[in-house]
Amino acid sequence: MTLLFASTTAACLVVLAVVAVRIDSQSRRSGLDHEAGSRAVGLSRAVWFDTGVLHLEPLGEDELAQGAQVLAVLQAAPGQTPKVRNVVPGRSSLPERDRLDEVWRSVLDEQGTVLVSAPAAGGGRLRWAAAPVWDGDRIGAAVLVGTELARSERDHDLLVRWLALGCTALVCCAAAVGHLLSGRAMRPALRGLAQQEQFLAEAAHELRTPLATLRLVVERGGSRASDASGASGSSDEALRLVDRLSRLVTGLLARARLESGAQRVELVPLRLDQLVETTVEELPDHESVTVSSEPVVVLGDPDLLAQAVRNLVENAQRHGGPAGSPVEVTVAPGLVTVRDHGAGVPPADRERVFARGVTGAATGTGAASGTGAGLAIVRWVAGLHHGTAHLADAPGGGLLAELRLPMPPA
């Protein structure tokens, strides 16, 4: 939040600074053009032609001429190259000859005052204004006034430096204020997160302790029953149920931690085919489930993937036809498919059934009015693994549930 606050403030200040720099540059250029143009026009009106002779005497007394940094007069007969007269302070202050000829042609073409930027022959950048002097109905001369850009550019550079320093200081202040405000805003959330993590740890302890005790009791009871009668099938079933409850508790706590941000999912290389086979074997009614697999290695969380596969298979058993209907599980590179032989799900509802809170109950004919909330967990697990989960029609009837996972790089 501090970085976001500071970066937003910096972006706004940069925009404002750029606008200010451009406005200052344009205003300074306009001011120089106005000054040079006004001076050149005023001096062009002070001099005059008398029977073809140009009188420059007023330039020695005019205040406009005395205040000019560079002053010159260009005079030319029709069709000739202009001559330079009355240069102040010296010839080296004027542009090169080619540039002077270009300025003269511009005055003739525009029939008025022209403004150009050109360096002086001795160095330095100047802004030039040339105003025509009329000799009857033609332009016989032009007053050329130059204004240095260096001072204006120095003032502009000073403004840019002050803006940069000011913006940097403001961004630092904004970052400090943002840090304080974000700290005050996040502190209650952090306390709530710590309390939730403490609750999850206590819940894990409270849930696992009775399960561990129950397992010890079942194991002792099973050993006595085996010594007395040699039969321990019910004890094995009870142990399997206890182990399943323990896995469910672990999965639910892990999911709560992941969704709250207290824990991050860790993806490790694992054999997807072995995980699916082990998960199916641990199901209470796994006799009707057949698994076809080939060796596949993916990056994933074994507990979360096992929970997703378990939900897919149990969903197929619950909603895929009458009790004991066959379910086929196939494991291919980056793909786990579970097929049932039920009535399926209408295409319009295949995305809705992945939403949380969607439940369904089997009808008397074995068709399903819903698919259960477990599919929401399947899609959530797929998203954590950068994969997808969706439903499709199975060839020959039934529903095909697919869990796609990205393959690790070779």
Salt bridges, closest charged atoms under 4 A:
ASP24 OD2 - ARG28 NE 2.80
ASP24 OD2 - HIS156 ND1 2.69
ASP33 OD1 - ARG127 NE 2.55
GLU35 OE2 - ARG39 NH2 3.74
ASP50 OD2 - HIS55 NE2 3.93
GLU57 OE1 - HIS55 ND1 3.62
ASP101 OD1 - ARG97 NE 3.35
GLU102 OE1 - ARG99 NH1 2.99
ASP135 OD2 - ARG138 NH2 3.51
GLU153 OE2 - ARG125 NH1 2.26
ASP155 OD2 - ARG28 NH1 3.85
GLU197 OE2 - ARG257 NE 3.28
GLU219 OE2 - ARG215 NE 3.18
GLU237 OE1 - ARG240 NH2 2.19
ASP243 OD1 - ARG215 NH1 2.46
GLU259 OE2 - ARG255 NE 3.35
GLU259 OE2 - ARG356 NH2 2.17
ASP273 OD2 - ARG271 NH2 2.84
GLU282 OE1 - ARG247 NH2 3.11
GLU314 OE2 - ARG244 NH2 2.29
GLU328 OE2 - HIS341 NE2 3.13
ASP349 OD1 - ARG352 NE 3.69
GLU351 OE1 - ARG379 NH1 2.70
ASP393 OD1 - ARG350 NH2 2.21
GLU402 OE1 - HIS390 NE2 2.99
GLU402 OE1 - ARG404 NH2 3.44
